Amino acid sequence: MKRNIPQLTRRELLRMGGISLVGGYLNVFRPYNVRAEQKVKPQATARQVLFLNIDGGMSQVDTLDAKEGAWTPKYFDIRSFANDLKLPVGIMPNLPSVLDKISIVRSMAAWDVVHGRAQYYIQTGHPLNLALAKEVPALGAVVCSELAHQRKETDSLPAYIAMNLAGNQAGLINQGFLSAEFGPMSLAVGDAPPNLAPQPGMEETFKRRWERLQQLDGGLRSGQAEVDRSFVDYHDYYKGAVAIMNDPRVPQVMTISAEDKKRYGNSTIGNCLILARNLFQADAGTRFIMASHGGWDHHANIYKENSRNHPTLIKELDAAFTSLILDLDRIPSKYTPGKTLLDETLVIAMSEFGRTPGAISETRKGREHYMYAHSGMLAGGGIRRGLVMGKTDEMGGKIVEPGWSAKRPVYMEDIACTIYSALGIDWGKSLQNTPSGRAFHYIENASGTKYVGFKPVQELFA
């Protein structure tokens, strides 16, 4: 009988031993299965990342893996497309126009169905460990740390920008033990963009006050005095803020035209994606953006129209995501002739988990949290166009064809590996200089309960 014995590194062997009380069950792993760290070969097909966080758990059977039953509202108008794809075009009328530009993954799964912990996964690619939570950096912070050597003198905008994540149940995860310069700048985007530039006529006054502030507390800001590191971190934040306020590109970046606002759906997430487009087009230093679209926790009245329930939210997502893809694919690259901004921007749209398949609940008319199957979208940055990966059963609750070489569901760690690979980053890397003294591994190859062996989803790349 063939035995499925994973090839472990020394680190992974010790990690797995720590999962059990004494590591006793590891007698099935022979010494020849302990290997040195593997060399990886990243794809290096993208310059930046936009992660659209569908916060709350989007129902896969009512969107990207549509299943029709007695519960399905007639206005969903579910239709069939290539690669056995079915979509509710009644509430997603725009997405079919970009199916030739994106990939849809229907074989995603999650480790947790509690929003806070599952959203922590989305932001970090790691399971929540309360003992280490304060030092674990957000995925975006790690990316920006890795790409810091590419930062230009003219780059004034923060490398990592988070939009509307302040109300996230996991909280906004920051840079952890990394330098504060890699932490997220948190933007609250509503009906209008934030105003980040000084009022006209205040430029000289602002400059004079900033210079005076350096004179007053220069010792604290320099890091030379015997003070806490946080003073230096605050100074990094201040320098970043001043650079933003003095950059003449910022007012244009933070402008949303009436025409764009309408085309992107007249929604908060639409405005976020307009700003994301502007930020990447400006090429002023931003390399990772996470924009959150909240409100998807539809335990009750999931199909109720004219409310913040599924029909309204999916229409917002449909208009905003589709317009973004079309715009990015029209904007020429500043770096590669013949390429577009979409070619160099990895776009990901996904939830922390899915919703229960089949009929909606009789009493509350909603769907509960579900970890065994959900769906997401990827585009640009070297991602194949027109791919539909994975297949679920007739109810949309069980993955029957993962659609990739691992022959298992795609987890958030695999998505993190895919992000790192697209950006040319070694996803097997570890950093040792942590406050706890425990190495920080970009990807933990063991989940909270078992060895998995996470890796990039190579099948997604063209």
RAMOZI-V786076 format. One record per residue. N is the residue number from 0. RES is the residue in three letters. SS is DSSP state (A for helix, B for strand, O for the rest). PSI is psi in whole degrees, 0 to 359 (none if undefined). OMEGA is omega in degrees with one decimal (NA if undefined). Layout:
# RAMOZI-V786076
N_RES_SS_PSI_OMEGA + N_RES_SS_PSI_OMEGA
This chain:
# RAMOZI-V786076
0_MET_O_133_-179.8 + 1_LYS_O_131_-179.0 + 2_ARG_O_135_179.8 + 3_ASN_O_88_-177.1 + 4_ILE_O_113_-177.5 + 5_PRO_O_152_175.4 + 6_GLN_O_113_-172.8 + 7_LEU_B_145_168.1 + 8_THR_B_169_177.1 + 9_ARG_A_320_179.2 + 10_ARG_A_316_-178.5 + 11_GLU_A_326_177.8 + 12_LEU_A_314_178.5 + 13_LEU_A_322_178.9 + 14_ARG_A_316_179.6 + 15_MET_A_324_177.6 + 16_GLY_A_326_180.0 + 17_GLY_A_343_-179.0 + 18_ILE_A_321_176.0 + 19_SER_O_172_-177.7 + 20_LEU_O_319_-178.7 + 21_VAL_O_5_-178.0 + 22_GLY_O_19_-172.8 + 23_GLY_A_329_-175.8 + 24_TYR_A_0_-177.5 + 25_LEU_A_10_178.8 + 26_ASN_A_346_177.6 + 27_VAL_A_345_179.9 + 28_PHE_O_110_-179.3 + 29_ARG_O_159_179.0 + 30_PRO_A_328_-178.9 + 31_TYR_A_355_176.8 + 32_ASN_A_1_175.0 + 33_VAL_B_121_-174.8 + 34_ARG_B_164_174.2 + 35_ALA_O_167_178.0 + 36_GLU_O_133_-179.3 + 37_GLN_O_146_170.9 + 38_LYS_O_139_-179.3 + 39_VAL_O_159_179.4 + 40_LYS_O_92_-179.9 + 41_PRO_O_153_179.4 + 42_GLN_O_323_179.7 + 43_ALA_O_53_-177.5 + 44_THR_O_356_-176.0 + 45_ALA_O_156_175.2 + 46_ARG_O_331_-174.0 + 47_GLN_B_169_-175.0 + 48_VAL_B_137_168.6 + 49_LEU_B_117_179.3 + 50_PHE_B_114_178.4 + 51_LEU_B_107_-176.0 + 52_ASN_B_107_179.0 + 53_ILE_B_88_-166.3 + 54_ASP_O_117_175.1 + 55_GLY_O_343_177.7 + 56_GLY_O_91_179.4 + 57_MET_O_136_179.6 + 58_SER_O_114_-179.1 + 59_GLN_A_326_-175.6 + 60_VAL_A_353_177.6 + 61_ASP_A_10_-178.1 + 62_THR_O_261_-169.9 + 63_LEU_O_349_177.6 + 64_ASP_O_54_-169.8 + 65_ALA_O_131_176.0 + 66_LYS_O_133_-175.7 + 67_GLU_O_135_178.2 + 68_GLY_O_188_-179.6 + 69_ALA_O_338_-178.1 + 70_TRP_O_346_-171.9 + 71_THR_O_122_175.4 + 72_PRO_O_142_-178.0 + 73_LYS_A_328_-176.9 + 74_TYR_A_351_175.5 + 75_PHE_A_326_177.1 + 76_ASP_O_63_-177.7 + 77_ILE_B_127_-179.0 + 78_ARG_B_158_-178.4 + 79_SER_B_144_177.9 + 80_PHE_B_182_-179.2 + 81_ALA_A_157_177.8 + 82_ASN_A_34_175.6 + 83_ASP_A_32_179.9 + 84_LEU_B_135_174.9 + 85_LYS_B_134_-178.1 + 86_LEU_B_145_174.6 + 87_PRO_B_85_-173.5 + 88_VAL_O_344_176.5 + 89_GLY_O_332_178.2 + 90_ILE_O_356_174.7 + 91_MET_O_64_-173.5 + 92_PRO_O_340_-173.6 + 93_ASN_O_331_-173.8 + 94_LEU_A_321_179.2 + 95_PRO_A_335_-178.4 + 96_SER_A_347_180.0 + 97_VAL_A_13_-179.9 + 98_LEU_O_335_178.5 + 99_ASP_O_0_-178.3 + 100_LYS_O_352_-173.0 + 101_ILE_B_169_170.3 + 102_SER_B_141_177.2 + 103_ILE_B_129_178.8 + 104_VAL_B_120_-178.4 + 105_ARG_B_14_-177.6 + 106_SER_B_35_175.6 + 107_MET_B_153_175.0 + 108_ALA_O_165_-177.2 + 109_ALA_O_164_177.6 + 110_TRP_O_345_-170.6 + 111_ASP_O_150_177.1 + 112_VAL_O_20_172.8 + 113_VAL_O_124_-171.0 + 114_HIS_A_312_-175.3 + 115_GLY_A_311_-178.8 + 116_ARG_A_320_-179.5 + 117_ALA_A_324_176.7 + 118_GLN_A_330_173.6 + 119_TYR_A_319_174.9 + 120_TYR_A_314_-178.4 + 121_ILE_A_318_-175.5 + 122_GLN_A_334_-173.9 + 123_THR_A_335_-172.3 + 124_GLY_O_15_-177.5 + 125_HIS_O_151_171.4 + 126_PRO_O_152_-179.2 + 127_LEU_O_121_173.7 + 128_ASN_O_106_-173.2 + 129_LEU_O_330_-179.7 + 130_ALA_O_334_-176.2 + 131_LEU_O_2_-170.9 + 132_ALA_O_322_-176.0 + 133_LYS_O_338_-177.9 + 134_GLU_O_348_179.3 + 135_VAL_O_123_-179.0 + 136_PRO_O_157_172.4 + 137_ALA_O_152_177.8 + 138_LEU_A_318_179.2 + 139_GLY_A_326_178.8 + 140_ALA_A_320_177.8 + 141_VAL_A_315_178.7 + 142_VAL_A_312_-176.2 + 143_CYS_A_329_173.6 + 144_SER_A_317_179.9 + 145_GLU_A_327_-175.9 + 146_LEU_O_5_-174.6 + 147_ALA_A_327_-178.0 + 148_HIS_A_346_178.7 + 149_GLN_A_357_-175.7 + 150_ARG_O_134_-177.5 + 151_LYS_O_159_178.6 + 152_GLU_O_331_-178.3 + 153_THR_O_357_-179.5 + 154_ASP_O_117_-179.5 + 155_SER_O_335_-176.5 + 156_LEU_O_149_-179.4 + 157_PRO_O_147_-180.0 + 158_ALA_O_325_-177.0 + 159_TYR_B_123_178.7 + 160_ILE_B_130_177.3 + 161_ALA_B_131_-178.5 + 162_MET_B_122_175.6 + 163_ASN_O_37_175.0 + 164_LEU_O_357_-175.0 + 165_ALA_O_330_-179.5 + 166_GLY_O_9_179.9 + 167_ASN_O_142_-177.6 + 168_GLN_O_342_174.1 + 169_ALA_O_352_-170.6 + 170_GLY_O_169_176.6 + 171_LEU_O_112_-179.6 + 172_ILE_O_133_-174.8 + 173_ASN_O_209_-174.4 + 174_GLN_O_356_-179.8 + 175_GLY_O_231_-177.9 + 176_PHE_O_354_178.8 + 177_LEU_O_169_179.4 + 178_SER_O_148_-178.0 + 179_ALA_A_338_-178.9 + 180_GLU_A_343_-179.5 + 181_PHE_A_0_178.5 + 182_GLY_O_161_-177.6 + 183_PRO_O_140_165.4 + 184_MET_B_120_-175.2 + 185_SER_B_121_177.9 + 186_LEU_B_132_172.3 + 187_ALA_O_108_-176.0 + 188_VAL_O_121_178.6 + 189_GLY_O_231_178.7 + 190_ASP_O_341_-179.5 + 191_ALA_O_156_179.3 + 192_PRO_O_159_176.8 + 193_PRO_O_151_178.9 + 194_ASN_O_109_-174.8 + 195_LEU_O_4_-177.8 + 196_ALA_O_148_176.1 + 197_PRO_O_154_176.5 + 198_GLN_O_144_178.5 + 199_PRO_O_136_-180.0 + 200_GLY_O_352_-178.0 + 201_MET_O_3_-172.6 + 202_GLU_A_312_-177.2 + 203_GLU_A_318_178.7 + 204_THR_A_317_179.4 + 205_PHE_A_315_-179.2 + 206_LYS_A_316_-178.7 + 207_ARG_A_318_-179.6 + 208_ARG_A_324_178.8 + 209_TRP_A_317_179.3 + 210_GLU_A_321_178.7 + 211_ARG_A_323_178.9 + 212_LEU_A_323_178.4 + 213_GLN_A_324_179.6 + 214_GLN_A_323_-175.0 + 215_LEU_A_318_-176.3 + 216_ASP_A_35_-179.9 + 217_GLY_A_325_-180.0 + 218_GLY_A_319_179.0 + 219_LEU_A_322_-175.9 + 220_ARG_A_335_-175.0 + 221_SER_A_339_-177.3 + 222_GLY_O_2_-177.8 + 223_GLN_O_332_-179.8 + 224_ALA_O_164_179.3 + 225_GLU_O_75_-177.3 + 226_VAL_O_166_178.5 + 227_ASP_O_149_179.8 + 228_ARG_A_336_-176.3 + 229_SER_A_332_177.3 + 230_PHE_A_318_178.6 + 231_VAL_A_320_178.3 + 232_ASP_A_317_178.3 + 233_TYR_A_322_179.0 + 234_HIS_A_321_176.9 + 235_ASP_A_318_177.1 + 236_TYR_A_314_-179.0 + 237_TYR_A_315_180.0 + 238_LYS_A_318_178.8 + 239_GLY_A_319_179.9 + 240_ALA_A_318_179.9 + 241_VAL_A_319_179.0 + 242_ALA_A_320_178.3 + 243_ILE_A_313_-175.3 + 244_MET_A_338_-178.9 + 245_ASN_A_358_-177.5 + 246_ASP_O_120_-178.2 + 247_PRO_O_346_179.0 + 248_ARG_O_337_-171.9 + 249_VAL_A_314_179.5 + 250_PRO_A_322_178.9 + 251_GLN_A_319_178.6 + 252_VAL_A_320_-176.5 + 253_MET_O_28_177.1 + 254_THR_O_131_177.2 + 255_ILE_O_114_-179.2 + 256_SER_O_157_178.9 + 257_ALA_A_323_-179.9 + 258_GLU_A_315_177.8 + 259_ASP_A_316_-177.9 + 260_LYS_A_318_178.8 + 261_LYS_A_316_-176.5 + 262_ARG_A_326_179.6 + 263_TYR_O_2_170.9 + 264_GLY_O_6_-179.7 + 265_ASN_O_48_-177.3 + 266_SER_O_165_177.6 + 267_THR_A_315_180.0 + 268_ILE_A_328_174.8 + 269_GLY_A_315_178.3 + 270_ASN_A_322_177.1 + 271_CYS_A_316_-176.7 + 272_LEU_A_331_172.4 + 273_ILE_A_314_178.8 + 274_LEU_A_321_177.9 + 275_ALA_A_315_176.3 + 276_ARG_A_313_-179.7 + 277_ASN_A_318_-178.3 + 278_LEU_A_314_-179.6 + 279_PHE_A_325_178.9 + 280_GLN_A_325_179.8 + 281_ALA_A_333_179.2 + 282_ASP_O_52_-175.6 + 283_ALA_O_22_173.8 + 284_GLY_O_341_-178.2 + 285_THR_O_127_-176.8 + 286_ARG_O_343_-179.4 + 287_PHE_B_125_177.5 + 288_ILE_B_131_170.7 + 289_MET_B_118_179.7 + 290_ALA_B_130_-174.8 + 291_SER_B_135_174.9 + 292_HIS_B_99_-172.0 + 293_GLY_O_171_173.5 + 294_GLY_O_12_-172.5 + 295_TRP_O_11_-176.8 + 296_ASP_O_76_-169.3 + 297_HIS_O_75_175.9 + 298_HIS_O_339_-176.9 + 299_ALA_O_147_174.8 + 300_ASN_O_47_-174.4 + 301_ILE_O_329_-176.7 + 302_TYR_O_10_-177.1 + 303_LYS_O_121_180.0 + 304_GLU_O_165_178.8 + 305_ASN_O_37_175.0 + 306_SER_O_181_178.6 + 307_ARG_O_37_178.7 + 308_ASN_O_191_-166.2 + 309_HIS_A_309_-176.8 + 310_PRO_A_318_-179.4 + 311_THR_A_313_-176.3 + 312_LEU_A_320_-178.7 + 313_ILE_A_327_175.2 + 314_LYS_A_320_176.2 + 315_GLU_A_312_-179.6 + 316_LEU_A_316_-178.7 + 317_ASP_A_311_-178.6 + 318_ALA_A_316_-175.8 + 319_ALA_A_312_-177.3 + 320_PHE_A_315_-178.1 + 321_THR_A_316_179.2 + 322_SER_A_321_178.3 + 323_LEU_A_312_-178.7 + 324_ILE_A_316_180.0 + 325_LEU_A_318_-179.8 + 326_ASP_A_312_-179.4 + 327_LEU_A_326_-178.2 + 328_ASP_O_352_177.5 + 329_ARG_O_340_-175.5 + 330_ILE_O_122_-178.7 + 331_PRO_B_146_174.2 + 332_SER_O_144_175.7 + 333_LYS_O_354_-172.3 + 334_TYR_O_329_-176.2 + 335_THR_O_113_178.5 + 336_PRO_O_138_179.7 + 337_GLY_O_349_178.4 + 338_LYS_O_164_177.5 + 339_THR_B_172_176.9 + 340_LEU_O_329_176.6 + 341_LEU_O_323_179.9 + 342_ASP_O_331_-176.5 + 343_GLU_O_7_178.7 + 344_THR_B_117_175.6 + 345_LEU_B_119_-179.6 + 346_VAL_B_129_179.3 + 347_ILE_B_134_175.3 + 348_ALA_B_116_-178.6 + 349_MET_B_163_176.6 + 350_SER_B_174_175.6 + 351_GLU_O_336_174.9 + 352_PHE_O_183_-179.1 + 353_GLY_B_201_178.8 + 354_ARG_B_158_-178.0 + 355_THR_O_136_-178.1 + 356_PRO_O_177_177.2 + 357_GLY_O_205_-177.6 + 358_ALA_O_148_175.8 + 359_ILE_O_162_-176.9 + 360_SER_O_142_-175.7 + 361_GLU_O_322_-174.1 + 362_THR_O_312_-174.1 + 363_ARG_O_351_178.2 + 364_LYS_O_43_-179.4 + 365_GLY_O_190_178.7 + 366_ARG_O_143_-177.4 + 367_GLU_O_178_178.5 + 368_HIS_B_146_-177.6 + 369_TYR_B_127_-173.0 + 370_MET_O_352_-169.5 + 371_TYR_O_347_177.2 + 372_ALA_O_133_168.5 + 373_HIS_B_179_-170.6 + 374_SER_B_157_177.3 + 375_GLY_B_174_-178.7 + 376_MET_B_142_174.2 + 377_LEU_B_151_179.6 + 378_ALA_B_160_174.1 + 379_GLY_O_181_174.1 + 380_GLY_O_33_179.5 + 381_GLY_O_359_-179.8 + 382_ILE_B_140_177.9 + 383_ARG_O_149_178.5 + 384_ARG_O_136_176.0 + 385_GLY_O_12_-178.7 + 386_LEU_O_138_169.1 + 387_VAL_B_112_-174.3 + 388_MET_B_133_174.3 + 389_GLY_O_159_-179.7 + 390_LYS_B_140_176.2 + 391_THR_B_172_178.9 + 392_ASP_O_182_-173.7 + 393_GLU_O_343_178.6 + 394_MET_O_346_-177.7 + 395_GLY_O_21_-177.1 + 396_GLY_O_345_-178.1 + 397_LYS_O_131_178.1 + 398_ILE_B_119_-179.6 + 399_VAL_B_338_176.0 + 400_GLU_B_101_179.6 + 401_PRO_O_326_175.4 + 402_GLY_O_11_177.9 + 403_TRP_O_170_-168.0 + 404_SER_O_334_-179.2 + 405_ALA_O_343_178.6 + 406_LYS_O_42_177.8 + 407_ARG_O_173_178.0 + 408_PRO_O_159_173.3 + 409_VAL_B_119_179.6 + 410_TYR_O_170_-178.8 + 411_MET_A_325_176.9 + 412_GLU_A_322_177.0 + 413_ASP_A_322_176.4 + 414_ILE_A_319_177.6 + 415_ALA_A_316_176.4 + 416_CYS_A_320_179.9 + 417_THR_A_320_176.7 + 418_ILE_A_310_179.8 + 419_TYR_A_314_-178.4 + 420_SER_A_315_-179.3 + 421_ALA_A_329_-178.2 + 422_LEU_O_1_180.0 + 423_GLY_O_24_-176.4 + 424_ILE_O_139_177.0 + 425_ASP_O_108_-177.1 + 426_TRP_O_350_177.6 + 427_GLY_O_8_-175.1 + 428_LYS_O_152_175.7 + 429_SER_B_148_174.8 + 430_LEU_B_136_-172.3 + 431_GLN_O_337_-171.1 + 432_ASN_O_64_179.5 + 433_THR_O_155_179.0 + 434_PRO_O_325_-177.9 + 435_SER_O_343_-175.1 + 436_GLY_O_355_177.5 + 437_ARG_O_133_-177.8 + 438_ALA_O_142_173.4 + 439_PHE_B_119_-179.6 + 440_HIS_B_130_-178.4 + 441_TYR_O_321_176.3 + 442_ILE_O_128_172.8 + 443_GLU_O_118_-176.2 + 444_ASN_O_355_173.4 + 445_ALA_B_134_173.8 + 446_SER_O_191_178.7 + 447_GLY_O_343_-174.1 + 448_THR_O_342_-175.7 + 449_LYS_O_162_174.9 + 450_TYR_B_135_-178.9 + 451_VAL_O_311_-176.7 + 452_GLY_O_66_-176.5 + 453_PHE_O_152_-178.2 + 454_LYS_O_165_176.0 + 455_PRO_O_149_175.8 + 456_VAL_O_88_-173.1 + 457_GLN_A_329_-178.2 + 458_GLU_A_344_178.3 + 459_LEU_A_338_-176.3 + 460_PHE_B_142_-179.2 + 461_ALA_O_none_NA
